[in-house]
């Protein structure tokens, strides 16, 4: 009974739906459907609207539903959420953008002015890998979680970088996509650069040196002593096995994201 009340107290103000984001998602859905109907093009494949709508609605369920709060309760759930956010959703959205719409954006004066500020895909990949690694270093993650505004800004930056780093295999413009050996090299580099962040959890699990910083917020929320261990989810969550699974899930979902993107790209 006490544990159930603890969970209820923790999540009572967290298990909510983000209504403003829901409205924005519905608006984007409506605008997309309206654009596709009013601007039919032979270059727009049947599968593209499906991919785009799956992408933006998956994004909403990942960051705008109670799943967001649940993802903070263990390392493995958190890394599944992050993997979908950075490795699955961006290519779905990019592949779902009609080529005709991208050409209009490409020809706009604003796009030409922004070209000087846009990172190359390789530089975006390196920047993402470094920031993603830093985000999951125990000491840095503990500091970031103390400042919700900083944490949200950090995640938004990673999300934007994830679009640019997947651009060579999921660009709305097929001519921008890497082919053959160049693609294989880029996919290999992507896997190698992301690997260190994944290995942090596996190594930390073996050393037993990492605690879930999000549970520190639980202690503060429930007015418990800072050194009080809180086990909200049953075993093996928030144990060394949970940490190892987090690393394994992230490696697996990253590879799945690349494989699925390459297969879907051929249909778009």
ABEGO torsion letter per residue (X at the ends): XAAAAAAAAAAAAABBBBAAAAAAAAAAAAAAAAAAAABBBAABBAAAAAAAAAAAAAAAAAAABAAAAAAAABAAAAAAAAAAAAAAAAAAAAAABBAAAAAAAAABAAAAAAAAABBBAAAAAAAAAAAAAAAABAAAAAAAAABAAAAAAAAAAAAAAAAAAAAAAABABAAABBBEAAAAAAAAAAAAAAAAAAAAAAAAAAAGABBBAAAAAAAAAAGBBAABBBBABBOABGBAAAAAAAAAAAAAAAAAAAAAAAAAAAAX
